[in-house]
Amino acid sequence: MAVLAWLLIPLFAAVGGAIWASWAARNRTTGDVTELAGYARFRDAMEKSHSGSGAL
C-alpha cells in the first residue's frame, strides 16, 4: 500500500502541473481590448472637462 502512495504522488503532481500550465497559457487578449477602450473614454472625458474651463 505504501508503494501505491509513492506512485500516486508524482501522478498528482503531473496532473496539477498540467492544470497549472493550461491556466497559465490561457488567452488573455480580450481584457486588453476593453481596457484600452476604457482608457480612450477616460482621455476623452478629461479633454472635455479641461476645454470648457478658463481658470485653473
All heavy atoms as atom14 arrays in JSON, in Angstrom:
{
  "sequence": "MAVLAWLLIPLFAAVGGAIWASWAARNRTTGDVTELAGYARFRDAMEKSHSGSGAL",
  "atom14_mask": [
    [1, 1, 1, 1, 1, 1, 1, 1, 0, 0, 0, 0, 0, 0],
    [1, 1, 1, 1, 1, 0, 0, 0, 0, 0, 0, 0, 0, 0],
    [1, 1, 1, 1, 1, 1, 1, 0, 0, 0, 0, 0, 0, 0],
    [1, 1, 1, 1, 1, 1, 1, 1, 0, 0, 0, 0, 0, 0],
    [1, 1, 1, 1, 1, 0, 0, 0, 0, 0, 0, 0, 0, 0],
    [1, 1, 1, 1, 1, 1, 1, 1, 1, 1, 1, 1, 1, 1],
    [1, 1, 1, 1, 1, 1, 1, 1, 0, 0, 0, 0, 0, 0],
    [1, 1, 1, 1, 1, 1, 1, 1, 0, 0, 0, 0, 0, 0],
    [1, 1, 1, 1, 1, 1, 1, 1, 0, 0, 0, 0, 0, 0],
    [1, 1, 1, 1, 1, 1, 1, 0, 0, 0, 0, 0, 0, 0],
    [1, 1, 1, 1, 1, 1, 1, 1, 0, 0, 0, 0, 0, 0],
    [1, 1, 1, 1, 1, 1, 1, 1, 1, 1, 1, 0, 0, 0],
    [1, 1, 1, 1, 1, 0, 0, 0, 0, 0, 0, 0, 0, 0],
    [1, 1, 1, 1, 1, 0, 0, 0, 0, 0, 0, 0, 0, 0],
    [1, 1, 1, 1, 1, 1, 1, 0, 0, 0, 0, 0, 0, 0],
    [1, 1, 1, 1, 0, 0, 0, 0, 0, 0, 0, 0, 0, 0],
    [1, 1, 1, 1, 0, 0, 0, 0, 0, 0, 0, 0, 0, 0],
    [1, 1, 1, 1, 1, 0, 0, 0, 0, 0, 0, 0, 0, 0],
    [1, 1, 1, 1, 1, 1, 1, 1, 0, 0, 0, 0, 0, 0],
    [1, 1, 1, 1, 1, 1, 1, 1, 1, 1, 1, 1, 1, 1],
    [1, 1, 1, 1, 1, 0, 0, 0, 0, 0, 0, 0, 0, 0],
    [1, 1, 1, 1, 1, 1, 0, 0, 0, 0, 0, 0, 0, 0],
    [1, 1, 1, 1, 1, 1, 1, 1, 1, 1, 1, 1, 1, 1],
    [1, 1, 1, 1, 1, 0, 0, 0, 0, 0, 0, 0, 0, 0],
    [1, 1, 1, 1, 1, 0, 0, 0, 0, 0, 0, 0, 0, 0],
    [1, 1, 1, 1, 1, 1, 1, 1, 1, 1, 1, 0, 0, 0],
    [1, 1, 1, 1, 1, 1, 1, 1, 0, 0, 0, 0, 0, 0],
    [1, 1, 1, 1, 1, 1, 1, 1, 1, 1, 1, 0, 0, 0],
    [1, 1, 1, 1, 1, 1, 1, 0, 0, 0, 0, 0, 0, 0],
    [1, 1, 1, 1, 1, 1, 1, 0, 0, 0, 0, 0, 0, 0],
    [1, 1, 1, 1, 0, 0, 0, 0, 0, 0, 0, 0, 0, 0],
    [1, 1, 1, 1, 1, 1, 1, 1, 0, 0, 0, 0, 0, 0],
    [1, 1, 1, 1, 1, 1, 1, 0, 0, 0, 0, 0, 0, 0],
    [1, 1, 1, 1, 1, 1, 1, 0, 0, 0, 0, 0, 0, 0],
    [1, 1, 1, 1, 1, 1, 1, 1, 1, 0, 0, 0, 0, 0],
    [1, 1, 1, 1, 1, 1, 1, 1, 0, 0, 0, 0, 0, 0],
    [1, 1, 1, 1, 1, 0, 0, 0, 0, 0, 0, 0, 0, 0],
    [1, 1, 1, 1, 0, 0, 0, 0, 0, 0, 0, 0, 0, 0],
    [1, 1, 1, 1, 1, 1, 1, 1, 1, 1, 1, 1, 0, 0],
    [1, 1, 1, 1, 1, 0, 0, 0, 0, 0, 0, 0, 0, 0],
    [1, 1, 1, 1, 1, 1, 1, 1, 1, 1, 1, 0, 0, 0],
    [1, 1, 1, 1, 1, 1, 1, 1, 1, 1, 1, 0, 0, 0],
    [1, 1, 1, 1, 1, 1, 1, 1, 1, 1, 1, 0, 0, 0],
    [1, 1, 1, 1, 1, 1, 1, 1, 0, 0, 0, 0, 0, 0],
    [1, 1, 1, 1, 1, 0, 0, 0, 0, 0, 0, 0, 0, 0],
    [1, 1, 1, 1, 1, 1, 1, 1, 0, 0, 0, 0, 0, 0],
    [1, 1, 1, 1, 1, 1, 1, 1, 1, 0, 0, 0, 0, 0],
    [1, 1, 1, 1, 1, 1, 1, 1, 1, 0, 0, 0, 0, 0],
    [1, 1, 1, 1, 1, 1, 0, 0, 0, 0, 0, 0, 0, 0],
    [1, 1, 1, 1, 1, 1, 1, 1, 1, 1, 0, 0, 0, 0],
    [1, 1, 1, 1, 1, 1, 0, 0, 0, 0, 0, 0, 0, 0],
    [1, 1, 1, 1, 0, 0, 0, 0, 0, 0, 0, 0, 0, 0],
    [1, 1, 1, 1, 1, 1, 0, 0, 0, 0, 0, 0, 0, 0],
    [1, 1, 1, 1, 0, 0, 0, 0, 0, 0, 0, 0, 0, 0],
    [1, 1, 1, 1, 1, 0, 0, 0, 0, 0, 0, 0, 0, 0],
    [1, 1, 1, 1, 1, 1, 1, 1, 0, 0, 0, 0, 0, 0]
  ],
  "atom14_positions": [
    [[0.81, -1.19, 0.0], [0.0, 0.0, 0.0], [0.86, 1.26, 0.0], [0.5, 2.25, -0.6], [-0.91, -0.05, 1.24], [-2.01, 0.93, 1.18], [-3.12, 0.5, -0.16], [-4.41, 1.63, 0.13], [0.0, 0.0, 0.0], [0.0, 0.0, 0.0], [0.0, 0.0, 0.0], [0.0, 0.0, 0.0], [0.0, 0.0, 0.0], [0.0, 0.0, 0.0]],
    [[1.99, 1.21, 0.68], [2.89, 2.36, 0.72], [3.47, 2.65, -0.67], [3.69, 3.8, -1.03], [4.0, 2.13, 1.72], [0.0, 0.0, 0.0], [0.0, 0.0, 0.0], [0.0, 0.0, 0.0], [0.0, 0.0, 0.0], [0.0, 0.0, 0.0], [0.0, 0.0, 0.0], [0.0, 0.0, 0.0], [0.0, 0.0, 0.0], [0.0, 0.0, 0.0]],
    [[3.71, 1.57, -1.44], [4.23, 1.75, -2.79], [3.2, 2.48, -3.65], [3.54, 3.37, -4.44], [4.58, 0.38, -3.41], [4.97, 0.53, -4.85], [5.7, -0.27, -2.62], [0.0, 0.0, 0.0], [0.0, 0.0, 0.0], [0.0, 0.0, 0.0], [0.0, 0.0, 0.0], [0.0, 0.0, 0.0], [0.0, 0.0, 0.0], [0.0, 0.0, 0.0]],
    [[1.95, 2.15, -3.49], [0.88, 2.82, -4.23], [0.83, 4.3, -3.89], [0.65, 5.15, -4.77], [-0.46, 2.14, -3.93], [-1.66, 2.69, -4.69], [-1.48, 2.53, -6.19], [-2.92, 2.01, -4.22], [0.0, 0.0, 0.0], [0.0, 0.0, 0.0], [0.0, 0.0, 0.0], [0.0, 0.0, 0.0], [0.0, 0.0, 0.0], [0.0, 0.0, 0.0]],
    [[1.0, 4.64, -2.63], [1.0, 6.05, -2.23], [2.17, 6.79, -2.87], [2.02, 7.91, -3.34], [1.07, 6.15, -0.71], [0.0, 0.0, 0.0], [0.0, 0.0, 0.0], [0.0, 0.0, 0.0], [0.0, 0.0, 0.0], [0.0, 0.0, 0.0], [0.0, 0.0, 0.0], [0.0, 0.0, 0.0], [0.0, 0.0, 0.0], [0.0, 0.0, 0.0]],
    [[3.34, 6.16, -2.92], [4.5, 6.8, -3.53], [4.35, 6.93, -5.04], [4.94, 7.81, -5.66], [5.78, 6.05, -3.18], [6.26, 6.39, -1.81], [6.2, 5.6, -0.71], [6.86, 7.61, -1.4], [6.72, 6.25, 0.37], [7.14, 7.49, -0.03], [7.2, 8.79, -2.05], [7.74, 8.52, 0.69], [7.8, 9.82, -1.34], [8.05, 9.67, 0.03]],
    [[3.58, 6.07, -5.65], [3.33, 6.19, -7.1], [2.26, 7.24, -7.41], [2.27, 7.84, -8.48], [2.92, 4.83, -7.67], [4.01, 3.78, -7.74], [3.43, 2.46, -8.22], [5.13, 4.23, -8.66], [0.0, 0.0, 0.0], [0.0, 0.0, 0.0], [0.0, 0.0, 0.0], [0.0, 0.0, 0.0], [0.0, 0.0, 0.0], [0.0, 0.0, 0.0]],
    [[1.35, 7.46, -6.47], [0.3, 8.45, -6.7], [0.79, 9.89, -6.54], [0.25, 10.79, -7.16], [-0.87, 8.19, -5.75], [-1.72, 6.96, -6.08], [-2.8, 6.78, -5.03], [-2.32, 7.06, -7.46], [0.0, 0.0, 0.0], [0.0, 0.0, 0.0], [0.0, 0.0, 0.0], [0.0, 0.0, 0.0], [0.0, 0.0, 0.0], [0.0, 0.0, 0.0]],
    [[1.82, 10.1, -5.74], [2.35, 11.45, -5.52], [2.82, 12.08, -6.84], [2.42, 13.19, -7.18], [3.44, 11.45, -4.44], [2.83, 11.15, -3.08], [4.19, 12.78, -4.42], [3.84, 10.91, -1.98], [0.0, 0.0, 0.0], [0.0, 0.0, 0.0], [0.0, 0.0, 0.0], [0.0, 0.0, 0.0], [0.0, 0.0, 0.0], [0.0, 0.0, 0.0]],
    [[3.66, 11.41, -7.64], [4.06, 12.01, -8.91], [2.89, 12.15, -9.89], [2.85, 13.08, -10.69], [5.11, 11.06, -9.48], [5.53, 10.2, -8.37], [4.43, 10.19, -7.38], [0.0, 0.0, 0.0], [0.0, 0.0, 0.0], [0.0, 0.0, 0.0], [0.0, 0.0, 0.0], [0.0, 0.0, 0.0], [0.0, 0.0, 0.0], [0.0, 0.0, 0.0]],
    [[1.93, 11.23, -9.82], [0.77, 11.32, -10.69], [-0.03, 12.58, -10.37], [-0.42, 13.33, -11.27], [-0.1, 10.07, -10.54], [-1.39, 10.08, -11.36], [-1.07, 9.99, -12.84], [-2.29, 8.96, -10.93], [0.0, 0.0, 0.0], [0.0, 0.0, 0.0], [0.0, 0.0, 0.0], [0.0, 0.0, 0.0], [0.0, 0.0, 0.0], [0.0, 0.0, 0.0]],
    [[-0.29, 12.83, -9.09], [-1.0, 14.04, -8.7], [-0.2, 15.3, -9.05], [-0.77, 16.32, -9.45], [-1.32, 14.04, -7.21], [-2.41, 13.08, -6.84], [-2.33, 12.35, -5.66], [-3.51, 12.88, -7.65], [-3.34, 11.47, -5.3], [-4.52, 12.0, -7.31], [-4.42, 11.29, -6.13], [0.0, 0.0, 0.0], [0.0, 0.0, 0.0], [0.0, 0.0, 0.0]],
    [[1.12, 15.24, -8.91], [1.96, 16.38, -9.28], [1.88, 16.65, -10.78], [1.82, 17.8, -11.2], [3.4, 16.12, -8.85], [0.0, 0.0, 0.0], [0.0, 0.0, 0.0], [0.0, 0.0, 0.0], [0.0, 0.0, 0.0], [0.0, 0.0, 0.0], [0.0, 0.0, 0.0], [0.0, 0.0, 0.0], [0.0, 0.0, 0.0], [0.0, 0.0, 0.0]],
    [[1.86, 15.61, -11.58], [1.76, 15.78, -13.03], [0.4, 16.35, -13.43], [0.32, 17.23, -14.29], [2.01, 14.45, -13.73], [0.0, 0.0, 0.0], [0.0, 0.0, 0.0], [0.0, 0.0, 0.0], [0.0, 0.0, 0.0], [0.0, 0.0, 0.0], [0.0, 0.0, 0.0], [0.0, 0.0, 0.0], [0.0, 0.0, 0.0], [0.0, 0.0, 0.0]],
    [[-0.65, 15.87, -12.82], [-1.99, 16.39, -13.12], [-2.09, 17.86, -12.67], [-2.61, 18.71, -13.4], [-3.08, 15.53, -12.44], [-4.43, 16.19, -12.53], [-3.11, 14.15, -13.08], [0.0, 0.0, 0.0], [0.0, 0.0, 0.0], [0.0, 0.0, 0.0], [0.0, 0.0, 0.0], [0.0, 0.0, 0.0], [0.0, 0.0, 0.0], [0.0, 0.0, 0.0]],
    [[-1.57, 18.16, -11.5], [-1.57, 19.55, -11.03], [-0.74, 20.45, -11.92], [-1.12, 21.59, -12.2], [0.0, 0.0, 0.0], [0.0, 0.0, 0.0], [0.0, 0.0, 0.0], [0.0, 0.0, 0.0], [0.0, 0.0, 0.0], [0.0, 0.0, 0.0], [0.0, 0.0, 0.0], [0.0, 0.0, 0.0], [0.0, 0.0, 0.0], [0.0, 0.0, 0.0]],
    [[0.39, 19.96, -12.38], [1.23, 20.75, -13.29], [0.55, 20.99, -14.62], [0.66, 22.07, -15.2], [0.0, 0.0, 0.0], [0.0, 0.0, 0.0], [0.0, 0.0, 0.0], [0.0, 0.0, 0.0], [0.0, 0.0, 0.0], [0.0, 0.0, 0.0], [0.0, 0.0, 0.0], [0.0, 0.0, 0.0], [0.0, 0.0, 0.0], [0.0, 0.0, 0.0]],
    [[-0.17, 20.0, -15.13], [-0.89, 20.16, -16.39], [-2.02, 21.18, -16.23], [-2.25, 22.01, -17.12], [-1.44, 18.83, -16.85], [0.0, 0.0, 0.0], [0.0, 0.0, 0.0], [0.0, 0.0, 0.0], [0.0, 0.0, 0.0], [0.0, 0.0, 0.0], [0.0, 0.0, 0.0], [0.0, 0.0, 0.0], [0.0, 0.0, 0.0], [0.0, 0.0, 0.0]],
    [[-2.72, 21.14, -15.11], [-3.79, 22.13, -14.86], [-3.2, 23.53, -14.76], [-3.72, 24.48, -15.35], [-4.58, 21.75, -13.6], [-5.39, 20.48, -13.85], [-5.48, 22.89, -13.16], [-6.03, 19.9, -12.61], [0.0, 0.0, 0.0], [0.0, 0.0, 0.0], [0.0, 0.0, 0.0], [0.0, 0.0, 0.0], [0.0, 0.0, 0.0], [0.0, 0.0, 0.0]],
    [[-2.1, 23.67, -14.04], [-1.48, 24.98, -13.9], [-0.97, 25.49, -15.25], [-1.11, 26.68, -15.56], [-0.33, 24.92, -12.9], [0.37, 26.24, -12.79], [0.0, 27.3, -12.03], [1.55, 26.63, -13.49], [0.89, 28.34, -12.22], [1.84, 27.95, -13.11], [2.37, 26.0, -14.41], [2.93, 28.65, -13.62], [3.45, 26.69, -14.92], [3.73, 28.0, -14.52]],
    [[-0.37, 24.62, -16.04], [0.16, 25.04, -17.35], [-0.96, 25.49, -18.28], [-0.81, 26.48, -19.0], [0.95, 23.89, -17.98], [0.0, 0.0, 0.0], [0.0, 0.0, 0.0], [0.0, 0.0, 0.0], [0.0, 0.0, 0.0], [0.0, 0.0, 0.0], [0.0, 0.0, 0.0], [0.0, 0.0, 0.0], [0.0, 0.0, 0.0], [0.0, 0.0, 0.0]],
    [[-2.08, 24.79, -18.26], [-3.18, 25.21, -19.12], [-3.77, 26.52, -18.63], [-4.18, 27.37, -19.43], [-4.26, 24.13, -19.17], [-4.85, 23.96, -17.9], [0.0, 0.0, 0.0], [0.0, 0.0, 0.0], [0.0, 0.0, 0.0], [0.0, 0.0, 0.0], [0.0, 0.0, 0.0], [0.0, 0.0, 0.0], [0.0, 0.0, 0.0], [0.0, 0.0, 0.0]],
    [[-3.79, 26.77, -17.33], [-4.28, 28.03, -16.79], [-3.31, 29.18, -17.12], [-3.73, 30.27, -17.47], [-4.46, 27.91, -15.28], [-4.91, 29.19, -14.65], [-6.18, 29.71, -14.64], [-4.09, 30.12, -13.93], [-6.19, 30.9, -13.97], [-4.92, 31.18, -13.51], [-2.74, 30.14, -13.6], [-4.44, 32.25, -12.79], [-2.27, 31.21, -12.88], [-3.11, 32.24, -12.48]],
    [[-2.02, 28.92, -17.03], [-1.03, 29.96, -17.29], [-0.96, 30.33, -18.77], [-0.63, 31.46, -19.1], [0.35, 29.5, -16.81], [0.0, 0.0, 0.0], [0.0, 0.0, 0.0], [0.0, 0.0, 0.0], [0.0, 0.0, 0.0], [0.0, 0.0, 0.0], [0.0, 0.0, 0.0], [0.0, 0.0, 0.0], [0.0, 0.0, 0.0], [0.0, 0.0, 0.0]],
    [[-1.3, 29.42, -19.65], [-1.21, 29.66, -21.09], [-2.55, 30.1, -21.69], [-2.67, 30.16, -22.91], [-0.72, 28.4, -21.79], [0.0, 0.0, 0.0], [0.0, 0.0, 0.0], [0.0, 0.0, 0.0], [0.0, 0.0, 0.0], [0.0, 0.0, 0.0], [0.0, 0.0, 0.0], [0.0, 0.0, 0.0], [0.0, 0.0, 0.0], [0.0, 0.0, 0.0]],
    [[-3.51, 30.45, -20.86], [-4.82, 30.82, -21.39], [-4.74, 32.13, -22.17], [-3.83, 32.92, -21.98], [-5.84, 30.93, -20.26], [-5.63, 32.11, -19.35], [-6.51, 32.01, -18.11], [-6.45, 33.2, -17.31], [-5.49, 33.49, -16.48], [-4.47, 32.66, -16.32], [-5.5, 34.61, -15.77], [0.0, 0.0, 0.0], [0.0, 0.0, 0.0], [0.0, 0.0, 0.0]],
    [[-5.72, 32.36, -23.0], [-5.76, 33.53, -23.85], [-6.34, 34.7, -23.06], [-7.48, 34.66, -22.63], [-6.62, 33.24, -25.08], [-6.54, 34.35, -26.1], [-5.79, 35.3, -25.92], [-7.3, 34.22, -27.16], [0.0, 0.0, 0.0], [0.0, 0.0, 0.0], [0.0, 0.0, 0.0], [0.0, 0.0, 0.0], [0.0, 0.0, 0.0], [0.0, 0.0, 0.0]],
    [[-5.55, 35.74, -22.87], [-6.0, 36.89, -22.08], [-6.07, 38.17, -22.9], [-6.02, 39.25, -22.36], [-5.04, 37.1, -20.91], [-5.13, 35.98, -19.89], [-4.16, 36.21, -18.79], [-2.89, 35.61, -19.2], [-1.83, 35.54, -18.45], [-1.84, 36.06, -17.27], [-0.73, 34.99, -18.87], [0.0, 0.0, 0.0], [0.0, 0.0, 0.0], [0.0, 0.0, 0.0]],
    [[-6.18, 38.07, -24.21], [-6.16, 39.27, -25.04], [-7.48, 40.03, -25.0], [-7.52, 41.19, -25.35], [-5.83, 38.91, -26.5], [-6.8, 37.97, -26.95], [-4.45, 38.31, -26.61], [0.0, 0.0, 0.0], [0.0, 0.0, 0.0], [0.0, 0.0, 0.0], [0.0, 0.0, 0.0], [0.0, 0.0, 0.0], [0.0, 0.0, 0.0], [0.0, 0.0, 0.0]],
    [[-8.57, 39.41, -24.6], [-9.86, 40.1, -24.6], [-9.89, 41.2, -23.55], [-10.54, 42.21, -23.75], [-11.01, 39.12, -24.34], [-10.78, 38.48, -23.1], [-11.11, 38.1, -25.44], [0.0, 0.0, 0.0], [0.0, 0.0, 0.0], [0.0, 0.0, 0.0], [0.0, 0.0, 0.0], [0.0, 0.0, 0.0], [0.0, 0.0, 0.0], [0.0, 0.0, 0.0]],
    [[-9.19, 41.06, -22.46], [-9.17, 42.08, -21.43], [-8.45, 43.34, -21.88], [-8.78, 44.44, -21.46], [0.0, 0.0, 0.0], [0.0, 0.0, 0.0], [0.0, 0.0, 0.0], [0.0, 0.0, 0.0], [0.0, 0.0, 0.0], [0.0, 0.0, 0.0], [0.0, 0.0, 0.0], [0.0, 0.0, 0.0], [0.0, 0.0, 0.0], [0.0, 0.0, 0.0]],
    [[-7.45, 43.2, -22.75], [-6.71, 44.36, -23.22], [-7.59, 45.27, -24.07], [-7.49, 46.49, -23.98], [-5.49, 43.92, -24.02], [-4.46, 43.22, -23.17], [-4.49, 43.4, -21.94], [-3.63, 42.49, -23.73], [0.0, 0.0, 0.0], [0.0, 0.0, 0.0], [0.0, 0.0, 0.0], [0.0, 0.0, 0.0], [0.0, 0.0, 0.0], [0.0, 0.0, 0.0]],
    [[-8.45, 44.69, -24.89], [-9.29, 45.49, -25.78], [-10.25, 46.34, -24.96], [-10.4, 47.54, -25.2], [-10.05, 44.57, -26.76], [-11.05, 45.35, -27.58], [-9.07, 43.83, -27.65], [0.0, 0.0, 0.0], [0.0, 0.0, 0.0], [0.0, 0.0, 0.0], [0.0, 0.0, 0.0], [0.0, 0.0, 0.0], [0.0, 0.0, 0.0], [0.0, 0.0, 0.0]],
    [[-10.9, 45.76, -23.98], [-11.84, 46.52, -23.16], [-11.12, 47.56, -22.31], [-11.63, 48.65, -22.1], [-12.68, 45.6, -22.27], [-11.79, 44.82, -21.47], [-13.54, 44.67, -23.09], [0.0, 0.0, 0.0], [0.0, 0.0, 0.0], [0.0, 0.0, 0.0], [0.0, 0.0, 0.0], [0.0, 0.0, 0.0], [0.0, 0.0, 0.0], [0.0, 0.0, 0.0]],
    [[-9.94, 47.22, -21.84], [-9.19, 48.18, -21.03], [-8.72, 49.36, -21.86], [-8.76, 50.51, -21.41], [-7.99, 47.49, -20.37], [-7.38, 48.34, -19.31], [-6.79, 47.51, -18.19], [-7.25, 46.4, -17.96], [-5.88, 48.02, -17.55], [0.0, 0.0, 0.0], [0.0, 0.0, 0.0], [0.0, 0.0, 0.0], [0.0, 0.0, 0.0], [0.0, 0.0, 0.0]],
    [[-8.3, 49.12, -23.09], [-7.88, 50.22, -23.96], [-9.07, 51.1, -24.33], [-8.94, 52.32, -24.43], [-7.21, 49.67, -25.22], [-5.81, 49.09, -25.01], [-5.32, 48.45, -26.28], [-4.86, 50.17, -24.55], [0.0, 0.0, 0.0], [0.0, 0.0, 0.0], [0.0, 0.0, 0.0], [0.0, 0.0, 0.0], [0.0, 0.0, 0.0], [0.0, 0.0, 0.0]],
    [[-10.23, 50.51, -24.54], [-11.43, 51.3, -24.84], [-11.8, 52.17, -23.64], [-12.18, 53.32, -23.8], [-12.57, 50.37, -25.23], [0.0, 0.0, 0.0], [0.0, 0.0, 0.0], [0.0, 0.0, 0.0], [0.0, 0.0, 0.0], [0.0, 0.0, 0.0], [0.0, 0.0, 0.0], [0.0, 0.0, 0.0], [0.0, 0.0, 0.0], [0.0, 0.0, 0.0]],
    [[-11.68, 51.62, -22.45], [-11.96, 52.4, -21.25], [-10.98, 53.55, -21.08], [-11.36, 54.64, -20.67], [0.0, 0.0, 0.0], [0.0, 0.0, 0.0], [0.0, 0.0, 0.0], [0.0, 0.0, 0.0], [0.0, 0.0, 0.0], [0.0, 0.0, 0.0], [0.0, 0.0, 0.0], [0.0, 0.0, 0.0], [0.0, 0.0, 0.0], [0.0, 0.0, 0.0]],
    [[-9.73, 53.31, -21.4], [-8.73, 54.37, -21.31], [-9.01, 55.47, -22.33], [-8.85, 56.66, -22.04], [-7.33, 53.8, -21.52], [-6.24, 54.83, -21.47], [-5.96, 55.51, -20.28], [-5.51, 55.17, -22.6], [-4.97, 56.48, -20.23], [-4.52, 56.13, -22.55], [-4.26, 56.78, -21.38], [-3.29, 57.74, -21.32], [0.0, 0.0, 0.0], [0.0, 0.0, 0.0]],
    [[-9.45, 55.1, -23.54], [-9.81, 56.1, -24.55], [-10.99, 56.94, -24.08], [-11.0, 58.17, -24.26], [-10.12, 55.41, -25.87], [0.0, 0.0, 0.0], [0.0, 0.0, 0.0], [0.0, 0.0, 0.0], [0.0, 0.0, 0.0], [0.0, 0.0, 0.0], [0.0, 0.0, 0.0], [0.0, 0.0, 0.0], [0.0, 0.0, 0.0], [0.0, 0.0, 0.0]],
    [[-11.99, 56.31, -23.47], [-13.12, 57.07, -22.93], [-12.67, 58.01, -21.82], [-13.14, 59.14, -21.71], [-14.19, 56.11, -22.41], [-14.97, 55.42, -23.5], [-16.21, 54.74, -22.97], [-15.95, 53.86, -21.83], [-15.66, 52.56, -21.93], [-15.61, 51.99, -23.12], [-15.45, 51.84, -20.86], [0.0, 0.0, 0.0], [0.0, 0.0, 0.0], [0.0, 0.0, 0.0]],
    [[-11.74, 57.56, -20.98], [-11.21, 58.39, -19.91], [-10.49, 59.62, -20.47], [-10.68, 60.74, -20.01], [-10.27, 57.56, -19.03], [-9.51, 58.37, -18.04], [-10.13, 58.86, -16.91], [-8.17, 58.65, -18.23], [-9.42, 59.61, -15.98], [-7.46, 59.4, -17.31], [-8.09, 59.88, -16.19], [0.0, 0.0, 0.0], [0.0, 0.0, 0.0], [0.0, 0.0, 0.0]],
    [[-9.66, 59.41, -21.5], [-8.95, 60.52, -22.13], [-9.92, 61.53, -22.73], [-9.75, 62.74, -22.6], [-8.02, 60.0, -23.22], [-6.66, 59.67, -22.74], [-5.68, 59.52, -23.89], [-6.33, 59.28, -25.16], [-6.0, 58.35, -26.02], [-5.0, 57.56, -25.75], [-6.64, 58.2, -27.15], [0.0, 0.0, 0.0], [0.0, 0.0, 0.0], [0.0, 0.0, 0.0]],
    [[-10.96, 61.03, -23.41], [-11.96, 61.92, -24.0], [-12.67, 62.74, -22.92], [-12.9, 63.93, -23.09], [-12.99, 61.12, -24.81], [-12.38, 60.52, -26.07], [-11.32, 61.02, -26.51], [-12.98, 59.56, -26.59], [0.0, 0.0, 0.0], [0.0, 0.0, 0.0], [0.0, 0.0, 0.0], [0.0, 0.0, 0.0], [0.0, 0.0, 0.0], [0.0, 0.0, 0.0]],
    [[-13.0, 62.1, -21.82], [-13.68, 62.8, -20.74], [-12.78, 63.86, -20.12], [-13.23, 64.96, -19.78], [-14.15, 61.82, -19.68], [0.0, 0.0, 0.0], [0.0, 0.0, 0.0], [0.0, 0.0, 0.0], [0.0, 0.0, 0.0], [0.0, 0.0, 0.0], [0.0, 0.0, 0.0], [0.0, 0.0, 0.0], [0.0, 0.0, 0.0], [0.0, 0.0, 0.0]],
    [[-11.49, 63.55, -19.98], [-10.58, 64.53, -19.4], [-10.37, 65.71, -20.35], [-10.24, 66.86, -19.9], [-9.24, 63.87, -19.06], [-9.34, 62.86, -17.93], [-10.05, 63.54, -16.43], [-8.72, 64.56, -15.87], [0.0, 0.0, 0.0], [0.0, 0.0, 0.0], [0.0, 0.0, 0.0], [0.0, 0.0, 0.0], [0.0, 0.0, 0.0], [0.0, 0.0, 0.0]],
    [[-10.33, 65.47, -21.64], [-10.17, 66.56, -22.6], [-11.4, 67.46, -22.6], [-11.29, 68.67, -22.69], [-9.93, 66.0, -24.0], [-8.55, 65.42, -24.18], [-8.38, 64.75, -25.52], [-9.31, 64.78, -26.34], [-7.28, 64.19, -25.76], [0.0, 0.0, 0.0], [0.0, 0.0, 0.0], [0.0, 0.0, 0.0], [0.0, 0.0, 0.0], [0.0, 0.0, 0.0]],
    [[-12.57, 66.89, -22.47], [-13.8, 67.68, -22.46], [-13.87, 68.54, -21.2], [-14.32, 69.68, -21.24], [-15.02, 66.78, -22.53], [-15.23, 66.15, -23.88], [-16.42, 65.24, -23.86], [-16.57, 64.52, -25.18], [-17.68, 63.55, -25.15], [0.0, 0.0, 0.0], [0.0, 0.0, 0.0], [0.0, 0.0, 0.0], [0.0, 0.0, 0.0], [0.0, 0.0, 0.0]],
    [[-13.45, 68.03, -20.07], [-13.55, 68.79, -18.83], [-12.57, 69.94, -18.8], [-12.83, 70.98, -18.2], [-13.33, 67.87, -17.62], [-11.98, 67.44, -17.58], [0.0, 0.0, 0.0], [0.0, 0.0, 0.0], [0.0, 0.0, 0.0], [0.0, 0.0, 0.0], [0.0, 0.0, 0.0], [0.0, 0.0, 0.0], [0.0, 0.0, 0.0], [0.0, 0.0, 0.0]],
    [[-11.43, 69.85, -19.46], [-10.45, 70.93, -19.47], [-10.72, 71.96, -20.55], [-10.28, 73.08, -20.43], [-9.03, 70.37, -19.64], [-8.54, 69.68, -18.4], [-8.32, 70.35, -17.23], [-8.21, 68.39, -18.17], [-7.89, 69.49, -16.31], [-7.82, 68.3, -16.86], [0.0, 0.0, 0.0], [0.0, 0.0, 0.0], [0.0, 0.0, 0.0], [0.0, 0.0, 0.0]],
    [[-11.42, 71.6, -21.61], [-11.61, 72.54, -22.7], [-12.59, 73.65, -22.34], [-12.51, 74.74, -22.86], [-12.1, 71.79, -23.94], [-13.36, 71.22, -23.67], [0.0, 0.0, 0.0], [0.0, 0.0, 0.0], [0.0, 0.0, 0.0], [0.0, 0.0, 0.0], [0.0, 0.0, 0.0], [0.0, 0.0, 0.0], [0.0, 0.0, 0.0], [0.0, 0.0, 0.0]],
    [[-13.53, 73.41, -21.42], [-14.53, 74.41, -21.07], [-14.12, 75.35, -19.96], [-14.68, 76.42, -19.79], [0.0, 0.0, 0.0], [0.0, 0.0, 0.0], [0.0, 0.0, 0.0], [0.0, 0.0, 0.0], [0.0, 0.0, 0.0], [0.0, 0.0, 0.0], [0.0, 0.0, 0.0], [0.0, 0.0, 0.0], [0.0, 0.0, 0.0], [0.0, 0.0, 0.0]],
    [[-13.12, 75.02, -19.17], [-12.74, 75.86, -18.02], [-11.69, 76.86, -18.44], [-10.71, 76.54, -19.1], [-12.22, 74.99, -16.87], [-11.06, 74.31, -17.28], [0.0, 0.0, 0.0], [0.0, 0.0, 0.0], [0.0, 0.0, 0.0], [0.0, 0.0, 0.0], [0.0, 0.0, 0.0], [0.0, 0.0, 0.0], [0.0, 0.0, 0.0], [0.0, 0.0, 0.0]],
    [[-11.89, 78.12, -18.02], [-10.93, 79.18, -18.38], [-9.89, 79.41, -17.3], [-8.81, 79.86, -17.56], [0.0, 0.0, 0.0], [0.0, 0.0, 0.0], [0.0, 0.0, 0.0], [0.0, 0.0, 0.0], [0.0, 0.0, 0.0], [0.0, 0.0, 0.0], [0.0, 0.0, 0.0], [0.0, 0.0, 0.0], [0.0, 0.0, 0.0], [0.0, 0.0, 0.0]],
    [[-10.23, 79.14, -16.05], [-9.3, 79.4, -14.94], [-8.79, 78.09, -14.36], [-9.42, 77.06, -14.45], [-10.01, 80.19, -13.85], [0.0, 0.0, 0.0], [0.0, 0.0, 0.0], [0.0, 0.0, 0.0], [0.0, 0.0, 0.0], [0.0, 0.0, 0.0], [0.0, 0.0, 0.0], [0.0, 0.0, 0.0], [0.0, 0.0, 0.0], [0.0, 0.0, 0.0]],
    [[-7.61, 78.17, -13.77], [-7.05, 76.98, -13.15], [-7.42, 76.9, -11.72], [-7.43, 77.36, -10.81], [-5.51, 76.96, -13.3], [-5.03, 76.76, -14.7], [-3.52, 76.87, -14.75], [-5.43, 75.41, -15.23], [0.0, 0.0, 0.0], [0.0, 0.0, 0.0], [0.0, 0.0, 0.0], [0.0, 0.0, 0.0], [0.0, 0.0, 0.0], [0.0, 0.0, 0.0]]
  ]
}
